[in-house]
Amino acid sequence: MNLHLLLGALIISSACCCTNRAEDIMPSWKEGYMDIHHIATGQGDCIFSVLPDGTTFMIDAGDNGLPHGSRHWYRRVPDTTRTTGGWICRYIRHFSPDPEYLDYVLLTHFHADHLGSLKGAVHGEHGYELSGLTYVGDSISFRTLVDRDWPEYSFPSREKILGESPLFGEYQKFISYHRSRGMDMQCFEVGSNNQFVLKHNPRRYAGKFEIRNLIGNARVWTGNGSSSRVIYQGDSTLFDENMPSCGVRIRYGKFTYYNCGDIPGLNFPRYKCQERDFESEVAKVVGRVNVMKCDHHAATDVMNESLLRATRPEVFIVTAGHREHPYPPTMERMLDKSIYPDDRQFYITTDSPKEDLGEELWSNFKPAGHVVVRVYPGGKKYQIFVLDVFSEDFKVIYASTIQHL
C-alpha cells in the first residue's frame, strides 16, 4: 500500500476511535416504542419508563444515603459530585420526551432504597429535606403520585412506617406542598387497570396496552375484573415494610413486564411474621412474563419456585446495591432449569455482589450498568441495552439480539 494512503487510513481510524459511532448510542425513543430504564445509582431502585404514546412513568427513586458505601452496601455511582436524586434527574432529562414533568410516579413502599433517607439529605427550599424521591420531585414536577396507603397511612400503622422510614415525615411535607401546587395524590388501587393509563394518545393503543395493579398492602388481584383479596390472616403489626409493597404488570402487545417492589416469597425464622409468601399469591394471577425486575433485589427471601414456574421469565433484572443483591442461593434458583427449562438472560445495575457470588455465578450476568428494555412498536419484539454509568452520553456497552414474540 502507498505510504501516504496507509498514514491516511491510520489517521481516519484513530479519529473514529475518538468519537462515538451511531451504534454506540441507543437510538432515541419514538412514538410506538416503550422504554423501561433501570437507572443504576448504587443507592436503590429507580425505574423510569416512556410508554408507547410518550406518557412517562417512574417507579421509586431510592437513596440509601451511603455515597461512599459501607462493608455491605454499594457506593453512589457514577460518583459523589451529585446527590443520587441529582443523578436520577440528569438521566431522566436526557431520555424523557417531556423532561420537566413525570405523568405518573409510583412509590412501592417506604424503605430508604425506594423513597430516600435522611442520611445525606439536603435542605430544600420549601421546608422539608430532599433525598431520593423528594429530590426528584422538587426538580421534575409530578403530575400524579401514587403510594400504597395515602392518606391514612394506617397499615399496619403510621408509627411503624415512621420507624422503618426516617424520611417519611419529610415525605409528608413534600406531599402537602406539591398538592398545593396542583399535584394529584392517590392511593394504590389493587386490581385496577385504569389507575395508570396512557395520557397522550390512548386511542391508538386501545386493547394493546395495560398496566395492572397486582399487589399492595397485602392484598392481591383476584384475576377477575378489578377485585382483590387479603392474603394474610395473622397480625399485620408484625409485617416489615417490604411486605406491603405495591406491584404492577405492564403489557404491550405480546410483551409483559413485572415489577413488584420488594414483596417476599420465603419464610425464615428470624422474621417476626411467618406469612411472607406473597410471591405465590401473585403467581396465581400474573401469567407469563418476558422481563422481570427481581423482587427485593433477588435477596434472600424471594424468587420462589411457584413464582418462577408461573412466570418463566426470559430476562431477569437485578437492581443491585448490596453484596447480597442477588444472594447466591437465590441466583442458583433463578438459574435452575428443573424449575422451568427455558433459556434466560441476567442483567444487573452494579457489580456489588460480584465477590460474594463468585466467578461461576457472576459470569451469567451481562455487563453492569443502566439496563434499558426497549419494546418495539406493537409489542411484537424487544431488545435489552446496557448503558455505561460513567459516560456523559450513556454509551451502549451491550445490546442483546432482538427477541421476537
Secondary structure, 3 states (H helix, E strand, C coil): CCHHHHHHHHHHHHHHHCCCCHHHECCCCCCCCEEEEECCCCCCCCEEEECCCCCEEEECCCCCCCCCCCCCECCCCCCCCCCHHHHHHHHHHHHCCCCCEEEEEECCCCCCCCCCCCCCCEECCCCCEECCHHHHHHHCEEEEEEECCCCCCCCCCHHHHHHHCCCHHHHHHHHHHHHHCCCEEEECCCCCCCCCCCCCCHHHHCCCEEEEEEEECCEEECCCCCCEEECCCCCHHHCCCCCCCCEEEEEECCEEEEECCCCCCCCCCCCCCCCCCCHHHHHHHHCCCCEEECHHHHCCCCCCHHHHHHHCCCEEEECCCECCCCCHHHHHHHHCCCCCCCCCEEEECCCCCHHHHHHHHHCCECCCCEEEEEECHHHCEEEEEEECCCCCCCEEEEECCCEEC
